[in-house]
């Protein structure tokens, strides 16, 4: 069963706490770019968010908890983009192009958070659960598009579910590596993944 990660907000109104949490998470994301996860401290995050260290502890117990919440916010956006492919009624090649363009855009905007999720997933179970849960959602969307393109929905290694899982992790690794090297490389990664995905469909 795939998990979704709903927003922590429980009412339509934006509470002060929600705004403060957003400020803390935004500050932490900026610090990932300038200091990195290992070097940044709770004090750094609090100062960047314009609050005291004690005030930050009202919302998060540790730097790791801040990062977990930051990953949760980011993967929610990823899941929303992945889910859009499931309801997109455009021709298959257009759905594939759109899905990868949206994914590349998220890596441009939040690549540091997503790389941190990959790097820390092996040691922080909460991050691993968030990231692999999102991969399940993305793999399901890829599988649905492959099925629409005529790939059989069976349990063979060359059927849509197995190919969808493999393609999902190939896309993740391709964007991860491209994001490490240069933001411009994300466009090339998207085109390469698009070519592979299309060939899986066109070969049927």
C-alpha positions as CSV (number, residue, x, y, z in Angstrom):
1,X,0.0,0.0,0.0
2,X,1.4,3.4,-1.0
3,X,1.5,6.2,1.5
4,X,0.7,9.8,0.9
5,X,2.0,12.5,3.1
6,X,-0.7,15.1,3.7
7,X,0.0,18.7,4.8
8,X,0.4,19.2,8.5
9,X,-2.2,22.0,8.3
10,X,-5.6,20.9,9.6
11,X,-7.7,23.9,8.7
12,X,-7.9,26.0,5.5
13,X,-6.8,29.1,7.4
14,X,-3.0,29.7,7.7
15,X,-2.1,29.8,11.4
16,X,0.8,31.7,12.8
17,X,2.5,28.4,13.6
18,X,2.3,27.3,10.0
19,X,3.9,30.5,8.8
20,X,6.7,30.2,11.3
21,X,7.3,26.5,10.3
22,X,7.5,27.6,6.7
23,X,10.0,30.3,7.6
24,X,12.1,27.7,9.5
25,X,12.0,25.2,6.6
26,X,12.8,27.9,4.0
27,X,15.7,29.0,6.1
28,X,17.0,25.4,6.4
29,X,16.7,24.9,2.6
30,X,18.8,28.1,2.0
31,X,21.4,26.9,4.5
32,X,21.7,23.6,2.7
33,X,23.0,25.6,-0.3
34,X,25.4,27.8,1.7
35,X,26.6,25.5,4.5
36,X,25.4,22.0,3.9
37,X,23.6,19.7,6.3
38,X,26.6,18.7,8.3
39,X,27.9,22.2,8.9
40,X,24.6,24.0,9.6
41,X,23.4,24.1,13.2
42,X,20.1,24.7,15.0
43,X,21.4,28.1,15.9
44,X,22.1,28.9,12.2
45,X,18.6,27.8,11.2
46,X,17.0,29.9,14.0
47,X,19.0,33.0,13.1
48,X,18.2,32.6,9.4
49,X,14.5,32.3,10.2
50,X,14.6,35.4,12.4
51,X,13.7,33.6,15.7
52,X,15.5,32.4,18.8
53,X,17.0,29.0,19.2
54,X,14.4,28.3,22.0
55,X,11.6,29.3,19.7
56,X,12.8,26.9,17.0
57,X,12.7,24.1,19.6
58,X,9.0,24.8,20.1
59,X,8.5,23.5,16.5
60,X,11.3,21.0,16.0
61,X,13.3,18.9,18.4
62,X,16.5,18.9,16.4
63,X,18.2,19.8,13.1
64,X,17.3,16.3,11.9
65,X,13.6,16.9,12.6
66,X,13.8,20.1,10.6
67,X,15.3,18.2,7.6
68,X,12.7,15.4,7.9
69,X,9.9,18.1,7.7
70,X,11.7,19.7,4.8
71,X,11.9,16.4,2.9
72,X,8.2,15.8,3.7
73,X,7.3,19.1,2.2
74,X,9.3,18.4,-0.9
75,X,8.1,14.9,-1.5
76,X,4.5,16.1,-1.2
77,X,5.2,18.3,-4.2
78,X,6.8,15.4,-6.0
79,X,3.8,13.2,-5.3
80,X,1.4,15.8,-6.6
81,X,3.4,16.1,-9.8
82,X,3.5,12.3,-10.2
83,X,-0.2,12.0,-9.5
84,X,-1.0,14.4,-12.3
85,X,0.4,11.9,-14.8
86,X,-2.3,9.4,-13.7
87,X,-5.1,11.7,-14.7
88,X,-3.5,13.3,-17.7
89,X,-5.5,12.3,-20.8
90,X,-3.1,13.7,-23.3
91,X,-1.3,11.3,-25.8
92,X,1.2,9.1,-24.1
93,X,4.3,10.9,-25.5
94,X,3.0,14.2,-24.2
95,X,2.3,12.8,-20.8
96,X,5.9,11.5,-20.6
97,X,7.3,14.8,-21.7
98,X,5.3,16.8,-19.3
99,X,6.0,14.4,-16.3
100,X,9.7,14.7,-16.9
101,X,9.7,18.5,-17.4
102,X,7.8,18.8,-14.1
103,X,10.3,16.5,-12.4
104,X,13.3,18.5,-13.7
105,X,11.7,21.7,-12.5
106,X,11.3,20.3,-9.0
107,X,15.0,19.2,-9.0
108,X,15.9,22.7,-10.1
109,X,14.0,24.2,-7.2
110,X,14.7,21.7,-4.5
111,X,17.6,19.6,-5.7
112,X,19.6,20.1,-2.5
113,X,16.7,18.7,-0.3
114,X,16.2,15.8,-2.7
115,X,19.9,14.9,-2.7
116,X,19.9,15.1,1.1
117,X,17.0,12.7,1.2
118,X,18.9,10.2,-1.0
119,X,22.1,10.6,1.0
120,X,20.6,10.4,4.4
121,X,17.9,7.8,3.7
122,X,20.1,4.9,4.7
123,X,20.7,6.4,8.2
124,X,17.4,8.2,8.9
125,X,14.4,5.8,8.7
126,X,11.8,8.6,8.6
127,X,13.5,10.1,5.5
128,X,13.9,6.7,3.9
129,X,10.2,6.0,4.4
130,X,9.3,9.4,2.9
131,X,11.6,8.9,-0.1
132,X,10.8,5.3,-0.9
133,X,7.1,6.0,-0.4
134,X,7.3,8.8,-3.0
135,X,9.2,6.4,-5.4
136,X,6.3,4.0,-5.1
137,X,3.9,6.7,-6.2
138,X,6.1,7.7,-9.1
139,X,6.6,4.1,-10.1
140,X,2.8,3.6,-10.1
141,X,2.4,6.6,-12.3
142,X,5.1,5.4,-14.8
143,X,3.5,2.0,-14.8
144,X,0.1,3.4,-15.6
145,X,1.5,5.4,-18.6
146,X,3.4,2.3,-19.8
147,X,0.1,0.3,-19.7
148,X,-1.6,3.1,-21.6
149,X,1.1,2.8,-24.2
150,X,0.4,-0.9,-24.7
151,X,3.0,-2.5,-22.3
152,X,1.3,-5.6,-20.7
153,X,0.3,-5.2,-17.0
154,X,1.6,-8.6,-15.9
155,X,4.2,-9.8,-13.5
156,X,6.9,-10.7,-16.0
157,X,10.3,-8.8,-15.8
158,X,9.4,-7.0,-19.1
159,X,5.9,-6.1,-18.1
160,X,4.7,-2.6,-17.1
161,X,5.0,-2.9,-13.2
162,X,8.6,-4.2,-13.3
163,X,9.7,-1.7,-16.0
164,X,7.9,1.1,-14.1
165,X,9.9,0.4,-11.0
166,X,13.2,0.2,-12.9
167,X,12.5,3.4,-14.8
168,X,11.6,5.2,-11.6
169,X,14.9,4.5,-10.0
170,X,16.8,5.2,-13.2
171,X,15.1,8.6,-13.3
172,X,15.9,9.3,-9.7
173,X,19.6,8.5,-10.2
174,X,19.9,10.4,-13.4
175,X,18.4,13.6,-11.9
176,X,20.5,13.1,-8.8
177,X,23.7,13.0,-10.7
178,X,22.7,15.8,-13.1
179,X,21.8,18.0,-10.1
180,X,25.2,17.4,-8.5
181,X,27.0,18.5,-11.7
182,X,25.0,21.4,-13.0
183,X,21.4,22.7,-13.1
184,X,21.6,22.9,-16.9
185,X,22.3,19.2,-17.0
186,X,18.8,18.5,-15.7
187,X,17.4,19.3,-19.1
188,X,19.6,16.7,-20.7
189,X,18.7,14.1,-18.0
190,X,15.0,14.8,-18.7
191,X,15.6,14.2,-22.5
192,X,17.5,11.0,-21.9
193,X,14.9,9.6,-19.5
194,X,12.2,10.6,-22.0
195,X,14.0,8.7,-24.8
196,X,14.2,5.6,-22.7
197,X,10.6,5.8,-21.5
198,X,9.3,6.3,-25.1
199,X,11.3,3.4,-26.4
200,X,9.8,1.1,-23.8
201,X,6.4,2.2,-25.2
202,X,7.3,2.2,-28.9
203,X,8.8,-1.2,-28.8
204,X,5.4,-2.7,-28.1
